[in-house]
Amino acid sequence: MKLKDCDSCLVYGTDNKPLSKARVELDGIKTIRLFFPNRNLRSIRVKTIVDFYDRSNGVVRSRCELVIQRNDTASRQKEPWMADCDMLEIYEVYQRQKDLRIDVDMRTEFVTEKGWFFRGRIQNISAGGIFLVTPQVLKKNERFSFKGYFGREQYEVEAKVLRVSGLVGGEFGYGCQFVGIPADTEAAIRKFVFAEQVKKQNSKGRE
């Protein structure tokens, strides 16, 4: 497998804890170059784990060899360190069939196909769907839409109910799948999920 549409990643240290986010540049088929905003690095050759965010493949967890050195390109003021990256082995790929899912607390307004508005809370989200908690009664296969900020832009998303989980803290829980989601919206959600996962991992790393 090769990376197709990747512009960011998370690099782990040799202790398997998150070390730094990095911007990714792809040059040709095999050349991968990483740019680090983290200033607390040093020149080193190391084999470690890297999670690549790829809009086509999903999250690609790989064992890589990195040659980290000071950045001598035009972006050196913003990203003081860079690395040539050789992907040695792919451990796991979180694709649509096995999407990375994160817990969130997104409260927003939803609207059914018939135009009824209701309030609810998105409890977790992946690029494939959400788990919705709401006092609203919904039926299996019922469709609804909502607007949400994934990054800086707002997107309108349509979804349908796949399963009804009964009461959750006095409200109904619904496992829902996105329907007819445009490619740019899916990419934005994937990137949002990935960024939130990075935040959680970085928080754990500081504990």
N, C-alpha and C positions, 0 to 999 in steps of 0.2 A: 504493500500500500504506500502511496505517496500523498503528501499534503496537497490539497487542491486550492483551497480558499481560506488561508489562515493568516491572521495578522497579530495574534497575541498568544501567550502561553504562560504557564506557571512552572518555575524551576524549583526543584526540591534540593535540599542539602544532602550531604552524605548521611545525616541522621534521620533522613526521610521526613523532615519537617519542611514546610514551605520556606524557601529562601528568598525568592524575588519574582515579581512579574517581569515579563519582557515583551517587547515588540518583536514581531517576526517579519523577516523579509525573505521571500522565496525567489531565487534566481536560477531559472532552469529547472531541471528535473530533480537533482540531488542536493543542490547547494541551499543550505538553510543558515541564516544568520540571525542572531538574537541581539537585541539592544536593551540594556538594563538601565532603568532610572535610579536604581539602588546604588548609592555611592560607596557602601561598605563592602566592596568586593576586592579581590586581588587577582593578579595574574596567576593562572593555574590551568592545568589540564586535568579534567575530572570526568568520571563516569557516574551518571546520576539519572534520576527519573524526571521527565518533563511531561506535563500535560499540555497538549496543543489544542487550541480552540479552532476547529475547522468548520466552516459553515456548510460544507458538503458532507463531510464524514461524521461530524459531531466532535466529541472530546476524545482525542487520541492519546492514551497514556503509553509512553515509550521510555526505553532505556537508551540514553544518548551519551556520546562522548563530546564534551564541551572544551574548547580551547578559549578560555576567558582572557581578554587583554583590554588595555585601555582603548577607548574609542577614538580613532583618528579620522573619522568621517565628518561631514558637515553637521551632523546632529550631536556632536560631542558635548555641547553645552547643556543640552537637555538630557542626554543619556551618556554618562561618563564611561560606561563599560560596554563591551560588545563580546560576542563569542561566535566562532564558527562551530556549527552543530552537526554531528554525524549521528543519524538515527540508527542504532544498532539492532534494536528489537522492539516490537510492538507488544505490549502486555495486554491491553484492553481497549476497545472502542465503544463509547457510549453512543449508539446510533438511535434512530427513531424507535426501533424495537426495544431498546433498553436505554431510554433517555435518562440523563442526569436529572434528578428531581430534588428541589430544595424546599424547605419550609419557609413560608412567608406569612405576613399578616397584612393583606391588601384589601382594604374596605372600599367598595365602590358600588355604583348603581348598574343594574342589569335591565335588559328589556327583552321580553319574549317576542316570538314571531307575531303574536296577536297585538303587540303594542303595549302590553302591561309592564309597568316599571316595578322593580323590587330591589331592596338593598340586600347585600350579602358580603361575605368575607372569603377571599381566596386563601386557603390554608396551606396549599403547596402547589407548585407549578413546575412543568417541564415544557420542552418544545412541542410535546404532543398533546398536552391538556392540563387541566387543573382539578383540584379537589375543592368544591364549593360548599360553604356552610351558610345556611340562610333559613329564616322562618317560613319562606315561600314554599308551597307545595308544588313540586315539579314531577312530571311523569317521565318514564324511560323513553329515550329518543326525542324528547322535547328539546327544541332549539331556542337559544337566546344569544344575545350579543352584549358586549361591554367594551368600554374604552379604558386603556391603561397606558401608563408611561413605562416604557422599557428603554432605559437610557434617557436621552434628552427629548425624544419625540414621543408623541402620543399615537397609539395604534388602535384601530377598531378590530375586535376579534369576535368571530362567531364560534359557538360550541354547541354540542348536544350532550344530553345526559346518557351515560352508558350504564350506570348502576346507581341504585338508591341504597344508602347505608343506614337509613333510620335516623334516630335522634342522636345528636352530638351536642351535649350540654344544653338540651332543651330546644335545639334547632335541628333541621334536616341536613344530612351530609350527602353530597352527590359527586361521584366520579365522572368527570366530563372530558370529552375529546374535542379538540379543535376541528373545525370543519371548513374546507375551502380556504385555508390560510395562505395568503400570498407569500412568495419566497422572501421578500424583504421583511415582512412581519415575523416570519419564522426565524430568520437570521437574527433579528433584533431580540427576540425572546431567548434564543439560544445564548446569545452573548450576555444578556441580562442574567440568565441562570448561571452561566459560567462565572461572571463577575461576582455574584453573590456567594458562590461556592468558594471563590478565592478569598473573599472577605472572611468567611467562616474559618477557613483553613489558616489564614494568617492570624486570626484571633486565637485559635488553638495553639499556634506556634509560639505566641507570646505568653501563654499561661505557664 
